[in-house]
Amino acid sequence: MVTQPAAGQFEGFSAICTHLQCIVDQVADGTTDCPCHGSKYSVKDGSVVHGPAPRPLPAQPITVSGEKISLA
């Protein structure tokens, strides 16, 4: 999953919730959200904003080249 916390700034994270491994699938109000049990993660650094997730989303290395974003 790739987020854009600020214009021109991109961050890569696993899209698998650290609670019960559902796929996070919504972005709203600065968080990316898990539909299964309501966990919310910061789009800035993947940290848990609202549980029950026990850990942040793991960062994934990405490269940005022009308009293309890829896993590094």
Summary of the structure (lengths in Angstrom):
residues: 72
radius of gyration: 11.9
end to end distance: 12.9
largest distance: 37.1
contacts: 198
relative contact order: 0.25
helix: 0%
strand: 46%
